[in-house]
Amino acid sequence: MEFIPISEPNIGEKELNNVIDCIKSTWISSIGKYITEFENSFSSYCGVKYGVSVANGTLALQLALKSLNIGFGDEVIIPNLTFVATANAVTYLGAKPVLVDCEIETWNIDPTKIEKAITSKTKAIIPVHLYGHPCNMDPIMSIAKKYNLKVIEDAAEAHGSEYKGKKVGSIGDIGCFSFYGNKTITTGEGGMCITNNKTLANKMRFLKDHGMSTKKRYWHKEIGYNFRMTNMQAAIGCAQIEKIDKFIDIKRKNAFIYNSFLKDCAEIILPPEKEWAKNTFWLYSILLKNTNINQLIKKLKEKNIDSRRFFYPINVLPPYKQKGDYKVSNMLSKNGISLPSSVNLTEEKIKYICHSLLEILREISGNSSSNTRRF
Ligand SMILES: *Cc1c(COP(=O)(O)O)cnc(C)c1O
């Protein structure tokens, strides 16, 4: 079998034609028709009024935090299991990411553990919809309301995922997305903040363009940034957004094919999909009860199958190293693995991946260094 990557972008004629059109027009910087078109089409896809494009997903988080006046001395609650960008964005602003453990049911931030982490310095919560499964938003929103906190959704891995029929990113004050090459839709590098709040949208537009007055050019009454997306990136995005529903349908169909082959293996825990959730399975991910993940990844590679361990929990990374009640996130990180999840995947390849995985598990079962029999 040829090498099967964990995730590869699906780029077609339309993307190519849009980029050619963009280059021929010479509007290759951050002004141009594709920018507005992409902001409008993506935000309306999410059911939200305003979209503010940025150069990548990390900047989307940073811009969202800054527009909510979060800065030095403030605390922001984030899940302990996430991509490091969530924590870094908070740190860049001089604020402190406060780590909260995750729940087994969704692999996302555990809403029952948030209140304990709130102090007089807490300003916001960033729930992360990990691997495409939405967070349990109702309890998060009511805690935010009770303590007057802002909610920024990190939806970088969950374009189109739904919580009780609502698209993620549309529930909190601001939703942040990434369009990196391996995300559900891509612009190469890219990101967007979405919101229904006009004041916040204007503030973000102002801040991402050097804090320049819209009425008086080159008048900067605040220190802003250059976080702008290019028209070329947006040109790709305009073609991608047309296909997003098709991509999600394929990802869900592929996930159910994976499930059907893996469901009878006692060693494997399938990815969650709560009754209130539509999971878009950004990366099809499973937990293994008693297997050495690194060994498994190596063996899969020998069979030309790319796979990836879960993120390391933030609390073990050198810049954020700390002790605390992080049992679940550490367990998930230790036992989780993501399997190839490209839209281009065929049923034959999924069958090959599952067959190989089950074979390897039979082969290596018993000689494991992991001890998580408490599932
Ligand atoms: C990808 C990702 C980001 C950051 O996006 P970039 O575009 O790579 O900067 C942030 N949060 C999460 C959870 C991500 O997966």
Ligand as a Chemical Component Dictionary entry (heavy atoms), coordinates in Angstrom:
data_LIG
# 
_chem_comp.id                   LIG 
_chem_comp.type                 NON-POLYMER 
_chem_comp.pdbx_formal_charge   0 
_chem_comp.three_letter_code    LIG 
# 
loop_
_chem_comp_atom.comp_id 
_chem_comp_atom.atom_id 
_chem_comp_atom.alt_atom_id 
_chem_comp_atom.type_symbol 
_chem_comp_atom.charge 
_chem_comp_atom.model_Cartn_x 
_chem_comp_atom.model_Cartn_y 
_chem_comp_atom.model_Cartn_z 
_chem_comp_atom.pdbx_ordinal 
LIG C1 C1 C 0 -4.499 24.568 14.548 1  
LIG C2 C2 C 0 -4.912 25.035 15.867 2  
LIG C3 C3 C 0 -4.722 26.373 16.291 3  
LIG C4 C4 C 0 -3.847 27.370 15.589 4  
LIG O1 O1 O 0 -3.986 27.521 14.273 5  
LIG P1 P1 P 0 -2.771 27.982 13.330 6  
LIG O2 O2 O 0 -3.506 28.405 12.096 7  
LIG O3 O3 O 0 -1.894 26.800 13.125 8  
LIG O4 O4 O 0 -2.076 29.125 13.982 9  
LIG C5 C5 C 0 -5.258 26.760 17.501 10 
LIG N1 N1 N 0 -5.931 25.914 18.283 11 
LIG C6 C6 C 0 -6.113 24.624 17.939 12 
LIG C7 C7 C 0 -6.883 23.737 18.855 13 
LIG C8 C8 C 0 -5.594 24.135 16.733 14 
LIG O5 O5 O 0 -5.752 22.851 16.424 15 
# 
loop_
_chem_comp_bond.comp_id 
_chem_comp_bond.atom_id_1 
_chem_comp_bond.atom_id_2 
_chem_comp_bond.value_order 
_chem_comp_bond.pdbx_ordinal 
LIG C1 C2 SING 1  
LIG C2 C3 SING 2  
LIG C2 C8 DOUB 3  
LIG C3 C4 SING 4  
LIG C3 C5 DOUB 5  
LIG C4 O1 SING 6  
LIG O1 P1 SING 7  
LIG P1 O2 DOUB 8  
LIG P1 O3 SING 9  
LIG P1 O4 SING 10 
LIG C5 N1 SING 11 
LIG N1 C6 DOUB 12 
LIG C6 C7 SING 13 
LIG C6 C8 SING 14 
LIG C8 O5 SING 15 
# 
